Amino acid sequence: MGAGEFDHIQDSRSLVRHRVYEAVSAVVSDDHNYERGIEAARAIAHGVLAESGPDALAEMVVELSSKLADAVEHIAAKQGIAAPDLADLLFVD
């Protein structure tokens, strides 16, 4: 792998990370109501798909999942519970 290829991978990861940040910020922003935030996050995901294709959208999902897992582990540790138990509380109906 040449230096140019490595730079392209780093640029792609930075773009994915930025898109994840935009989507999360849209949902939690005080400037939006919840529905507008969800619409904005959906528009960002559609933009990633249209601009960069399904592989980039998959990378966005992986990055978002990784960041969410980090947050769940951090919160679980502070609460003295296991991270999988907290994930169950968040995602299992």
C-alpha positions as MATLAB code, in Angstrom:
seq = 'MGAGEFDHIQDSRSLVRHRVYEAVSAVVSDDHNYERGIEAARAIAHGVLAESGPDALAEMVVELSSKLADAVEHIAAKQGIAAPDLADLLFVD';
ca = [
       0.000    0.000    0.000;
       1.482    3.322   -1.085;
       1.356    6.581    0.835;
      -1.391    7.883   -1.453;
      -3.604    4.902   -0.695;
      -3.055    5.355    3.038;
      -3.963    9.044    2.770;
      -7.148    8.137    0.880;
      -8.144    5.665    3.611;
      -7.461    8.268    6.310;
      -9.469   10.888    4.379;
     -12.368    8.433    4.009;
     -12.330    7.634    7.721;
     -12.243   11.321    8.608;
     -15.202   11.985    6.310;
     -17.148    9.068    7.799;
     -16.363   10.244   11.333;
     -17.501   13.767   10.393;
     -20.764   12.463    8.924;
     -21.416   10.440   12.084;
     -20.785   13.562   14.147;
     -23.211   15.544   11.971;
     -25.922   12.895   12.311;
     -25.580   12.586   16.096;
     -25.403   16.355   16.519;
     -28.577   16.769   14.482;
     -30.474   14.444   16.805;
     -29.201   15.887   20.106;
     -29.050   19.549   19.103;
     -31.039   22.070   21.133;
     -31.728   23.911   17.889;
     -33.969   21.172   16.556;
     -36.939   19.332   17.862;
     -36.551   15.560   17.909;
     -38.409   14.966   14.638;
     -36.290   17.526   12.786;
     -33.148   15.938   14.182;
     -34.208   12.517   12.966;
     -35.030   13.965    9.538;
     -31.605   15.634    9.396;
     -29.813   12.433   10.400;
     -31.748   10.511    7.761;
     -30.823   13.136    5.145;
     -27.144   12.814    6.109;
     -27.305    9.023    5.709;
     -29.024    9.381    2.326;
     -26.354   11.899    1.309;
     -23.564    9.497    2.225;
     -25.246    6.755    0.218;
     -25.769    9.009   -2.805;
     -22.297   10.587   -2.703;
     -20.141    7.643   -1.693;
     -22.198    4.474   -2.064;
     -23.195    1.581    0.166;
     -19.677    0.837    1.424;
     -19.380    4.351    2.869;
     -22.827    4.044    4.451;
     -21.765    0.725    5.989;
     -18.619    2.389    7.358;
     -20.807    5.130    8.843;
     -22.915    2.493   10.610;
     -19.779    0.740   11.928;
     -18.327    4.036   13.202;
     -21.610    5.007   14.843;
     -21.910    1.575   16.457;
     -18.358    1.796   17.763;
     -18.875    5.251   19.259;
     -22.197    4.190   20.798;
     -20.566    1.087   22.290;
     -17.855    3.282   23.835;
     -20.524    5.526   25.364;
     -22.538    2.559   26.670;
     -19.416    1.048   28.257;
     -18.529    4.385   29.874;
     -22.037    4.925   31.278;
     -22.325    1.313   32.428;
     -19.021    1.545   34.299;
     -20.172    4.713   36.058;
     -23.479    3.051   36.980;
     -21.812   -0.172   38.124;
     -23.639   -2.401   35.657;
     -22.488   -4.549   32.763;
     -22.447   -2.852   29.360;
     -24.490   -5.641   27.700;
     -27.181   -5.176   30.365;
     -27.330   -1.458   29.631;
     -27.502   -2.181   25.896;
     -30.433   -4.493   26.590;
     -32.199   -1.694   28.466;
     -31.638    0.690   25.582;
     -32.523   -1.544   22.661;
     -34.704   -4.478   23.735;
     -38.413   -3.798   23.926;
];
